[in-house]
Amino acid sequence: MKHAGTLVIALSLSAVFAQAQQPSAPRDAAARLTSIGSLVGADGPQWMPDGSRILFPSSQGGGLAIWSVSPEGGAATRVTENISPQIPRVSPRGDRIAYLSDKGGSPELWVWSVPDKRDVQLTRLGARINSFTWAPDGSAIAFSALRYGQFDVWTVAGPGGEIKRLTTDQRYEVYPTWTPDSRNVVYVRADDRWADHDVMIVPASGGTARVLTSDKDLFDYGTLGTRSRFGYPLVSPDGKSVLFRSHRSGWLDYWIAPMAGGPVRQLAAEDADQSDARWSPDGQSVVYIANRNGTQQVQVGAVAGGRPRAVVPLETGVAANPEWSPDGKRVAFTLATPTHPADLYVVAADGAAKPVQLTSSITANTEQELLKPEKITYQSDQFTISAYVYRPPALRSGDRVPGIVYVHGGPTGQFSDTYALQPQFLAHMGYVVILPNIRGSSGYGKTFEDANNPCWTRCDLNDVVAAADYLKALPYVNSSAIGITGISYGGIMSLAAVVRAPDVFQASMPQSGYANWISFQDYNAELQHTKLLAYEWGPYPDSAAVYRRNSSIFEVKNVKAPVFLVHGIGKETAWRPGVPPIIASQEYALALEKEFKVVKYKTYPGETYYVSGRENSRQLLLDMLDFFDQYLKTSVAGPAAAATFGRQ
């Protein structure tokens, strides 16, 4: 239900949880929690050139469209129809919005005319397109596309205008941007491993490309996607420098290279990963996001050097997508917390005033009723592991409730200070849930990130078991009722944990996981998966022994706990029909069946391998609760396992 641009939950969460004894309570809670979401799309805000409005993608009103709001506050207004734009980009004059869409069949570039309130298809290449930017003078768009066997850089002058191919190298040429005079295109050239990168420049009129600077050993899983880790190279407003990301300091941070050649230097040294950088209009500063243990705040680094300063100091939260106002006096950004989805804010660039909130995705009452996790640390081998712990809202003296270890995807991912649907639901239903950032996670430096190469689900399993031990040591947790779940790599770990630590977990619910890396070679159709495994384990079949050692399916005879495998199935794209289903979870379920283990298996229609639709996500929560309640809240798991929350 929507009202005045704000997501509203009809029945308060507190009322739902007060009725937890009633059979309808879990269903009501699942409905309420899955309705919570951000009104601001992931692509973030952009300023109109005159600074009068801030544009942002939003699903308010139904469907994904571009909306605008005054930086002074007030009601948001719709700019486009429901065009479902990917990576929308406002033109330098603010009269057009370019975006990526496959609504015509193949992913193509489209342009929405703001004055005419209509759009037109800009390209008809029938190819994959993953990145693009406007020329500063608005005369053309540079984009990267796979049309002739590899990603190249192209330009297009406008609807019906000339489409020109600028590069033909066999390597991956992606993420183009421009020099301020619109005469040259700067882009990224990645090697076949997606680990070494050259920042290149080529005349926009065509000609010979040359290397501006190079970087080594930064694996970019998103090389062919719309959210690259290396990202766009960013040319300074005066055209003399280019900003790029690197791991060379041991952290993922920003470095400045002279366009004329010469040594590179670090923008702002700190023990934190940095992202989302933007040059200030005068070129004297760079705004970016600093990530410290899952808290991500807006900072500004002076190009001349010195310590960075926090524009919006945070104790908790994830800021993202900072954008300078055209006059450089303000910064727009999004901010989310564990109890509040991302909303749009604006703040004075000098940090002299508090941020002004421009959108409202949930009500204050709903925010107060959501659970705030505690950030904790624990030891595992030589590592200090950071984690979030969610507790049921009304623990009573003497309660002993089940615990669940919830593992993130990646494995190069990170739990951060944002809303977590499944942990919120499980905690409200009477479970203590721990979300560990195990070795291999991003956000803690390159050494930690590489610490599970090539021992997925073996060395990092120690951190998962240590998380279970942390739960067991809590006085209100039933140590004989511990479950495990997670999505993607969390599913992979959930498959392996009951094989390699069979006495630790009493129930496992792997979501969209993989357990057989040998058969994976036959059905995998995602190049990024192949590149990731090759980088962390070595290429297949050269490192086939590693692939087999990490395949938990060959050890399923060790499984003692009931296993419930779930994944999505059935979704096809208009331009790539007939994609065969991923058989990974089915294969593991059959392997368990052959060993006569307790196994359940369910798929959700209209999804990719991952479940993301609202209705399916809601049903998945209820299926998860049924499973964990059966195996963790019954007397079989221990006399004290029956919790006072959720379904008993």
C-alpha positions in Angstrom: 0.0 0.0 0.0 1.4 3.4 -0.9 0.5 6.8 0.5 2.1 10.2 -0.3 5.2 8.6 -1.8 5.8 6.5 1.3 5.6 2.8 1.7 3.1 2.0 4.4 2.6 -1.3 6.2 -1.2 -1.7 6.9 -0.9 -3.7 10.1 2.0 -2.7 12.3 4.8 -5.2 12.8 4.4 -5.0 16.6 0.7 -6.0 16.1 1.8 -8.9 14.0 4.4 -10.1 16.4 2.1 -9.7 19.4 -0.2 -12.2 17.6 2.7 -14.7 17.1 0.7 -17.5 18.6 -1.9 -17.3 15.8 -1.3 -19.4 12.7 -1.7 -16.2 10.5 1.2 -14.4 12.2 4.1 -15.7 10.1 2.2 -15.1 6.9 1.4 -11.5 8.0 5.0 -10.9 9.0 6.3 -12.2 5.7 3.9 -10.0 3.8 4.8 -6.9 5.8 8.6 -7.5 5.7 8.7 -8.2 1.9 6.8 -5.0 1.3 9.6 -3.0 2.7 11.8 -1.5 0.0 13.6 1.6 -1.2 11.8 4.2 -3.3 15.2 5.1 -4.8 16.7 2.8 -7.5 20.2 1.4 -7.1 21.6 3.8 -9.8 21.3 6.7 -7.5 20.7 10.4 -8.0 21.8 12.8 -10.7 21.5 16.6 -10.7 19.9 18.6 -13.4 22.6 20.9 -14.9 21.0 24.1 -13.4 20.9 22.5 -9.9 17.2 23.0 -9.6 16.2 19.3 -9.4 17.7 15.9 -8.5 16.7 13.0 -10.7 16.5 9.5 -9.5 15.0 6.1 -10.6 12.1 5.0 -8.5 9.3 2.4 -8.4 6.8 4.7 -6.5 3.5 4.8 -8.3 4.2 1.3 -9.8 6.8 0.4 -12.4 10.3 1.8 -12.6 10.5 5.4 -13.9 12.7 8.5 -13.4 11.5 11.0 -10.9 12.8 14.3 -9.7 12.7 16.3 -6.5 13.9 19.7 -5.4 17.1 19.7 -3.3 15.2 21.9 -0.9 12.6 19.2 -0.3 9.0 18.7 -1.3 7.0 16.3 -3.3 8.7 14.2 -6.0 7.4 14.4 -9.6 7.5 11.9 -12.4 9.8 12.7 -15.3 9.3 9.6 -17.5 6.9 6.8 -18.0 7.5 3.4 -16.6 10.5 2.7 -18.8 12.4 0.3 -16.5 15.7 2.0 -17.2 19.1 0.4 -16.5 21.9 2.9 -15.7 20.0 6.0 -16.7 22.2 9.0 -17.6 21.1 12.6 -17.9 22.5 14.5 -20.8 24.8 17.5 -20.2 21.9 20.0 -21.0 19.4 18.0 -19.0 17.0 17.6 -21.9 17.5 13.9 -22.5 17.9 10.8 -20.4 19.8 7.9 -22.0 19.3 4.4 -20.6 19.8 0.7 -21.3 16.8 -1.5 -21.9 15.9 -4.9 -23.6 12.3 -3.9 -24.1 12.8 -4.1 -27.8 14.4 -7.5 -27.7 18.1 -7.1 -27.4 19.7 -4.8 -24.8 19.9 -1.4 -26.6 20.4 2.2 -25.8 17.3 4.4 -25.6 16.9 8.1 -25.1 14.0 9.8 -23.4 13.3 13.4 -24.4 12.3 15.4 -21.3 10.5 18.2 -23.3 8.7 15.8 -25.6 7.9 13.1 -23.0 8.7 10.2 -25.2 11.7 8.0 -26.0 13.4 6.6 -29.1 15.7 3.7 -29.6 19.2 4.8 -30.2 21.1 1.6 -31.2 20.1 -1.5 -33.0 23.2 -3.6 -32.7 21.5 -6.7 -31.3 24.5 -7.0 -29.0 25.3 -7.0 -25.3 25.8 -3.4 -24.0 27.1 -2.9 -20.4 28.2 0.7 -20.0 28.0 4.1 -21.5 28.4 7.9 -20.9 27.5 11.1 -22.6 30.1 13.3 -24.2 30.4 16.5 -22.2 29.1 18.6 -25.2 26.1 16.2 -25.5 27.0 15.4 -29.1 27.4 11.6 -28.7 27.4 8.7 -26.3 30.3 6.3 -25.9 29.4 2.7 -25.0 30.9 -0.7 -24.8 29.2 -3.6 -26.6 29.8 -7.2 -27.6 28.9 -7.5 -31.3 31.9 -9.2 -32.9 33.1 -11.7 -30.4 34.6 -9.3 -27.8 33.6 -6.1 -26.0 34.7 -3.0 -27.9 34.1 0.7 -27.5 31.7 2.4 -29.8 30.1 5.8 -30.2 26.7 6.9 -31.4 25.8 10.4 -32.4 22.1 10.4 -31.8 18.9 8.8 -33.0 19.5 7.8 -36.6 23.1 9.0 -36.3 26.3 7.3 -37.1 27.4 4.3 -35.0 31.2 4.1 -34.9 33.4 1.2 -33.6 36.5 2.7 -32.0 38.4 -0.4 -30.8 39.0 -3.9 -32.0 41.4 -5.4 -29.5 40.7 -9.0 -28.5 40.9 -8.1 -24.8 37.8 -6.7 -22.9 37.4 -3.0 -23.7 34.7 -1.6 -21.5 33.5 1.3 -19.3 34.2 4.3 -21.6 34.1 7.9 -20.5 35.3 11.2 -22.1 37.8 13.9 -21.8 36.3 17.3 -20.9 36.7 18.6 -24.5 34.7 15.6 -25.9 37.6 14.8 -28.3 38.8 11.6 -26.7 37.3 8.5 -25.1 39.0 7.0 -22.0 38.1 3.4 -21.3 39.3 0.2 -19.5 41.0 -2.7 -21.2 41.0 -5.9 -19.1 43.1 -8.9 -19.7 41.6 -12.4 -20.2 41.8 -13.1 -16.4 39.8 -9.9 -15.6 42.6 -9.1 -13.1 45.0 -6.7 -14.9 43.7 -3.5 -16.4 44.9 -0.7 -18.6 43.3 2.7 -18.7 43.3 3.6 -22.4 42.6 6.7 -24.5 41.5 6.9 -28.1 40.4 9.8 -30.3 36.6 10.0 -30.6 37.0 10.4 -34.3 38.9 7.1 -34.5 42.6 6.3 -34.5 45.3 4.6 -32.4 44.7 4.0 -28.7 47.4 4.3 -26.1 47.8 3.4 -22.5 47.5 6.1 -19.8 48.2 3.8 -16.8 48.0 0.2 -15.8 46.9 -1.8 -12.7 47.6 -5.4 -11.7 45.8 -8.0 -9.7 42.3 -6.6 -9.1 39.9 -9.3 -10.1 36.7 -7.7 -11.4 33.7 -10.1 -11.4 31.6 -7.4 -12.9 33.8 -6.8 -16.0 30.9 -7.6 -18.4 28.1 -6.4 -16.1 26.7 -3.0 -15.4 28.4 -2.7 -12.0 32.1 -3.2 -12.6 34.5 -3.3 -9.6 37.3 -1.5 -11.4 34.7 0.9 -12.7 34.8 3.9 -15.0 38.1 5.8 -15.2 37.3 9.3 -14.2 39.0 12.2 -16.0 39.5 15.4 -14.0 37.6 18.6 -15.0 40.8 20.1 -16.3 41.6 17.0 -18.4 45.0 16.6 -16.7 44.4 13.6 -14.5 42.5 10.3 -14.4 41.2 8.6 -11.2 41.0 4.8 -11.0 40.6 2.1 -8.4 43.4 -0.2 -7.3 44.4 -2.8 -4.7 48.0 -1.8 -4.7 47.9 -0.4 -1.2 46.3 -3.6 0.2 42.9 -1.8 0.2 40.6 -1.1 -2.7 41.1 2.6 -3.0 41.6 5.5 -5.5 44.7 6.6 -7.3 45.5 9.5 -9.6 47.4 9.2 -12.8 48.7 12.1 -14.9 47.1 12.0 -18.4 50.5 13.0 -19.8 52.1 9.9 -18.2 54.2 9.5 -15.0 53.9 8.1 -11.5 50.6 7.5 -9.9 49.7 8.7 -6.4 47.1 7.7 -3.8 44.1 10.1 -3.3 43.6 9.5 0.4 45.4 6.7 2.3 43.2 5.0 4.9 42.4 1.4 6.1 39.1 1.3 4.2 37.8 0.3 0.9 36.7 3.3 -1.3 34.0 3.4 -4.0 31.6 5.7 -5.9 34.1 8.5 -6.5 33.2 11.8 -8.3 35.4 14.8 -9.1 34.2 18.1 -7.7 33.3 20.6 -10.4 36.5 22.7 -9.7 38.7 19.5 -9.7 40.1 20.3 -6.3 38.4 17.5 -4.4 36.9 14.0 -4.8 33.8 12.8 -3.0 33.7 9.0 -2.4 32.4 6.3 -0.1 34.6 4.8 2.6 33.7 1.4 3.9 34.8 0.4 7.4 33.5 -2.8 8.7 30.2 -2.5 6.9 29.6 1.1 7.8 29.9 3.3 4.6 30.1 7.1 4.8 30.5 10.0 2.5 34.0 11.4 2.5 35.9 14.1 0.6 39.6 13.8 -0.2 41.6 16.9 -1.4 43.5 16.3 -4.6 46.4 18.2 -3.1 46.7 15.6 -0.3 45.9 15.4 3.4 43.5 13.4 5.5 40.0 12.9 4.1 37.1 14.4 5.9 33.7 12.9 6.6 30.9 14.9 5.1 28.3 12.7 6.8 29.9 10.9 9.8 28.0 7.7 10.5 28.0 5.3 13.4 25.6 3.0 11.5 24.5 3.0 7.9 25.5 2.6 4.2 25.8 5.8 2.2 26.1 5.4 -1.6 26.0 7.2 -4.9 27.3 10.7 -3.9 26.9 13.3 -6.6 28.1 16.9 -6.5 25.7 19.7 -7.3 26.7 21.7 -10.4 28.1 24.5 -8.2 30.0 22.1 -5.9 28.3 23.4 -2.8 26.1 20.3 -2.0 26.3 16.5 -2.3 23.3 14.3 -3.0 23.5 10.7 -1.8 21.5 7.7 -0.7 21.6 6.3 2.9 20.3 3.0 4.3 20.5 1.4 7.7 19.5 -2.1 9.0 16.1 -0.6 9.9 15.6 1.7 6.9 15.9 1.1 3.2 17.8 3.6 1.1 16.4 7.1 0.8 17.7 10.2 -1.0 19.5 12.9 1.0 21.3 16.2 0.2 24.0 17.8 2.4 26.2 20.8 2.3 29.6 19.7 0.9 31.5 21.3 3.8 29.4 19.2 6.3 28.3 22.3 8.1 24.7 21.3 8.3 22.8 18.1 8.8 21.6 16.1 5.7 18.1 16.8 4.4 16.0 13.7 3.7 14.2 14.1 0.3 12.3 10.7 0.1 10.6 8.5 2.6 10.5 4.8 1.9 9.0 3.7 5.2 7.2 5.3 8.2 9.0 6.1 11.5 6.8 3.5 13.3 7.9 0.8 11.0 11.5 1.7 11.4 11.2 1.5 15.1 9.7 -1.9 15.0 12.5 -3.4 12.9 15.3 -5.1 14.7 18.7 -3.5 15.1 21.5 -6.1 14.9 24.4 -6.0 17.3 27.9 -5.8 15.7 30.2 -8.3 17.3 33.6 -9.9 16.6 34.9 -13.4 17.4 38.2 -15.3 16.7 38.6 -18.0 14.1 42.1 -19.4 13.6 44.3 -16.3 13.2 41.4 -14.1 12.0 39.1 -11.7 13.8 35.7 -12.1 12.2 33.1 -9.3 12.3 29.5 -10.3 12.4 25.9 -9.0 12.9 23.6 -10.7 15.5 19.9 -10.4 15.3 17.9 -11.4 18.4 14.2 -12.1 18.8 12.3 -8.9 20.0 11.0 -10.3 23.4 13.4 -12.8 24.9 12.3 -13.7 28.4 14.4 -15.0 31.3 15.0 -18.7 30.9 14.3 -18.8 27.1 16.5 -21.0 25.0 15.8 -20.5 21.3 17.3 -21.9 18.1 20.2 -20.2 16.3 20.9 -19.9 12.6 24.2 -19.0 10.8 23.4 -16.9 7.8 26.2 -16.8 5.2 26.5 -14.1 2.5 27.1 -14.6 -1.3 30.2 -14.0 -3.2 32.3 -15.3 -1.5 33.8 -11.9 -2.2 30.8 -10.1 -0.7 30.0 -8.4 2.6 27.2 -8.0 5.1 26.9 -4.3 5.8 24.6 -1.9 7.7 21.6 -2.4 5.5 18.1 -4.0 5.7 18.3 -7.8 5.7 15.0 -9.4 4.9 15.5 -13.1 5.8 17.4 -12.4 9.1 14.8 -9.9 10.2 12.0 -12.4 9.6 13.8 -15.3 11.3 14.6 -13.2 14.3 11.1 -12.0 14.6 9.9 -15.6 14.4 12.1 -16.6 17.4 15.6 -17.4 16.1 18.9 -15.8 17.0 20.7 -15.2 13.6 24.4 -14.4 13.1 25.7 -12.9 9.9 29.5 -13.4 9.8 31.9 -11.7 7.3 34.0 -14.8 7.0 37.5 -14.9 5.4 37.2 -14.2 1.7 34.8 -11.3 2.4 35.4 -7.9 0.8 35.7 -4.7 2.9 38.6 -5.9 5.1 41.6 -5.5 2.8 43.0 -7.7 0.0 44.8 -10.1 2.3 41.6 -11.0 4.1 39.7 -11.2 0.8 42.2 -13.7 -0.7 42.4 -15.8 2.5 40.0 -18.5 1.2 41.8 -18.9 -2.2 41.6 -21.7 -3.2 39.9 -23.4 -0.2 36.2 -22.5 -0.5 34.0 -24.3 2.0 37.1 -25.8 3.7 39.3 -23.1 5.3 36.5 -20.6 5.6 34.2 -23.2 7.0 36.2 -22.8 10.2 34.8 -19.2 10.5 31.2 -20.6 10.0 31.7 -23.2 12.7 33.1 -20.5 14.9 30.0 -18.5 14.3 27.9 -21.5 15.4 30.1 -21.8 18.5 29.4 -18.1 19.2 25.7 -18.8 19.1 26.0 -21.8 21.3 27.8 -19.9 24.0 24.9 -17.4 24.3 22.8 -18.2 27.4 19.5 -17.9 25.6 20.4 -20.1 22.6 19.7 -23.8 22.5 23.1 -25.3 21.5 21.5 -28.4 20.1 19.3 -26.5 17.6 21.6 -24.7 15.2 20.7 -24.2 11.5 22.5 -22.8 8.5 21.3 -21.0 5.4 22.4 -18.4 2.8 22.1 -17.5 -0.9 24.6 -18.2 -3.7 27.9 -18.7 -1.8 25.8 -18.9 1.3 24.0 -21.8 -0.4 27.3 -23.3 -1.4 28.5 -23.1 2.2 25.2 -24.5 3.5 25.6 -27.5 1.2 29.2 -28.1 2.4 28.7 -27.4 6.1 26.5 -30.4 6.7 29.1 -32.6 4.9 32.3 -31.3 6.5 30.9 -30.3 9.9 28.0 -32.9 10.2 27.7 -32.6 14.0 27.5 -28.8 14.1 24.3 -28.1 12.3 20.9 -29.7 12.9 19.3 -28.3 9.7 20.5 -26.7 6.5 18.6 -24.7 3.9 20.9 -24.0 0.9 19.5 -21.3 -1.4 20.7 -21.4 -5.0 24.0 -23.1 -4.3 26.5 -25.3 -6.1 28.1 -28.5 -4.8 29.7 -30.2 -7.8 32.3 -28.1 -9.6 33.1 -30.9 -12.0 29.7 -31.2 -13.6 29.4 -27.4 -13.3 31.8 -27.2 -16.2 29.2 -28.9 -18.5 26.2 -26.7 -17.7 27.6 -23.3 -16.6 26.7 -20.6 -19.0 28.0 -17.6 -17.0 31.5 -16.5 -18.0 31.9 -14.5 -14.8 31.6 -17.7 -12.8 34.4 -19.3 -14.9 36.7 -16.3 -14.5 36.1 -16.2 -10.8 37.0 -19.9 -10.2 40.0 -19.6 -12.5 41.3 -16.6 -10.6 40.8 -18.2 -7.1 41.4 -21.9 -7.8 43.3 -22.0 -11.1 41.8 -22.7 -14.6 39.9 -25.9 -15.3 41.0 -28.7 -16.1 44.5 -27.7 -15.0 43.4 -27.4 -11.4 40.8 -30.2 -11.6 42.0 -31.6 -8.3 41.1 -28.4 -6.5 37.6 -28.3 -8.1 36.9 -31.9 -7.0 38.3 -31.2 -3.5 35.9 -28.3 -3.1 32.9 -30.2 -4.4 30.9 -31.2 -1.3 28.6 -33.5 -3.4 31.2 -36.3 -3.3 30.9 -36.5 0.5 27.2 -36.5 1.1 27.3 -39.8 2.9 28.6 -37.7 5.9 25.3 -35.7 6.1 23.3 -36.1 9.3 21.1 -33.0 9.2 17.9 -32.6 7.2 18.5 -30.5 4.1 16.0 -28.3 2.2 17.3 -27.1 -1.2 15.5 -24.2 -2.9 16.1 -22.1 -6.0 14.4 -20.2 -8.7 13.5 -21.6 -12.2 11.7 -20.6 -15.3 12.7 -17.0 -16.2 13.8 -16.3 -19.7 14.8 -13.0 -21.4 13.2 -11.8 -24.6 16.6 -11.7 -26.4 18.0 -15.0 -25.1 15.1 -17.5 -24.9 15.5 -21.2 -24.1 18.2 -20.9 -21.4 18.5 -24.4 -19.8 17.8 -24.6 -16.1 20.7 -24.9 -13.6 20.8 -28.4 -12.2 23.1 -27.8 -9.2 20.6 -28.1 -6.4 18.7 -30.9 -8.1 21.9 -32.8 -8.5 22.7 -32.5 -4.8 19.2 -33.5 -3.8 19.4 -36.6 -5.8 22.8 -37.4 -4.3 21.3 -37.1 -0.8 18.3 -39.3 -1.9 20.7 -42.0 -3.1 22.2 -42.0 0.4 18.7 -42.2 1.9 19.2 -38.8 3.7 16.4 -36.5 4.8 16.1 -34.1 1.9 13.4 -31.6 0.7 13.5 -29.8 -2.6 11.5 -26.9 -4.1 11.7 -24.5 -7.0 10.0 -21.1 -7.5 8.7 -20.2 -11.0 9.3 -17.1 -13.0 12.8 -16.5 -11.5 16.4 -16.9 -12.5 18.4 -19.4 -10.3 17.9 -16.8 -7.6 14.6 -15.9 -6.0 13.9 -12.2 -6.0 10.3 -11.6 -6.9 8.1 -10.3 -4.0 5.5 -13.1 -4.1 8.1 -15.9 -4.3 10.3 -14.2 -1.6 7.2 -14.1 0.7 6.5 -17.8 0.1 10.2 -18.7 0.5 10.1 -17.1 4.0 7.2 -19.2 5.0 8.8 -22.4 3.6 12.0 -21.5 5.5 10.1 -21.1 8.7 8.2 -24.4 8.2 11.5 -26.2 7.7 13.5 -24.7 10.6 10.5 -24.9 12.9 10.1 -28.6 12.2 13.8 -29.5 12.8 14.9 -26.9 15.3 11.9 -26.1 17.4 10.7 -29.7 18.2 11.6 -31.7 21.2 13.9 -33.9 19.1 16.3 -31.0 19.0 16.2 -30.7 22.8 13.6 -30.1 25.5 14.3 -26.4 25.6 14.2 -25.9 21.8 10.5 -24.9 21.6 10.8 -21.1 21.5 8.3 -18.5 22.8 8.2 -16.8 19.4 6.7 -17.5 16.0 5.1 -20.8 15.5 5.2 -23.3 18.4 
